[in-house]
Amino acid sequence: MTYSGFSQNEELESLIIELTFEKSDSIKIKTASKIIKLLYETKAYDRSLKYIIETERLSEELNDTRGSAEMAYFKALIYNKKDDYINAAAQFIRATTIYGKLRDTLALAKIKNHVGAIEIERGNYSKGLKFVLDGIDELEKHDLQEELILGYHGPATAYEKINVIEKAIDYHLKSIDIQEELNDIEGLVKSHTNLAHLYYNKKNFKRSIRYYENALNYVKDSNDTLRAIILPELGEAYLRIGDYKLAADYLVLGIKLNRRLKDLDGIIKSLNNLGALNLAEKQYKIAEKQLQEAQSIAKKKITSKRF
């Protein structure tokens, strides 16, 4: 679920006041868990850890097993966000052990989902897929939409990397269904762009164009960085189907925006595609100039990386 910054802050302040005046230690643990979740969602990881440490101590004093499991789970999530994989793995194992004793299949599915996503991100695709797919049925049963977006993104990435393209497409489409319900614009842009890329690689350029245009419509004028990535890709797809007019329109917009943002990768891609377009239209001098500029920028970029 998406919240506005104001409503999240309002809810957070209300919970902190509630925690301050709460007399019952067991209710304190439940209230603190809500605070920790909100702080995690707003990326206030250090502040969240402070509440976790205190709540973990209280859970152990009260022998509150579920509270201890939740604190281990949140610790794991935060350590992962801080790129501390060793401590994240240790806390996931601890949470798994406790939730296993509680026979909490939903909590275990959530852990498998996150561990799978981490393994996929680290390039361990088979291992990651096993974790995610083991837990995904339980998440679907409870219709946990935010968890499922993560759950679908992992297999989509893994299947793309191991070249099982149709399954990658299926999981991106599943993500889109949920992202539309949640009005998750950032997620929709990402999923449509990924689908466009997959269809481009399958040489289904018309479908690729459809998804690039969808992504561009979601972005609108709100994010120049994303538009600068999409425009040259869209122009290239139109070039591949021989629609030189629309290819030129998007590529010109792309080169202008990438030059303004000083994005070298975007400039190089735009120039190469414009060069290919002008070659196709027999504008050889213009094409040569554009391709030479692209090559020159690429060389400078490589040289700058060495020093």
ABEGO torsion letter per residue (X at the ends): XBBBAAAAAAAAAAAAAAAAABABAAAAAAAAAAAAAAAAAAGBAAAAAAAAAAAAAAAAAAGBAAAAAAAAAAAAAAAAAAGBAAAAAAAAAAAAAAAAAAGBAAAAAAAAAAAAAAAAAAGBAAAAAAAAAAAAAAAAAAGBAAAAAAAAAAAAAAAAAAGBAAAAAAAAAAAAAAAAAAGBAAAAAAAAAAAAAAAAAAGBAAAAAAAAAAAAAAAEAABAAAAAAAAAAAAAAAAAAGBAAAAAAAAAAAAAAAAAAGBAAAAAAAAAAAAAAAAAAGBAAAAAAAAAAAAAAAAAAAAAAAX
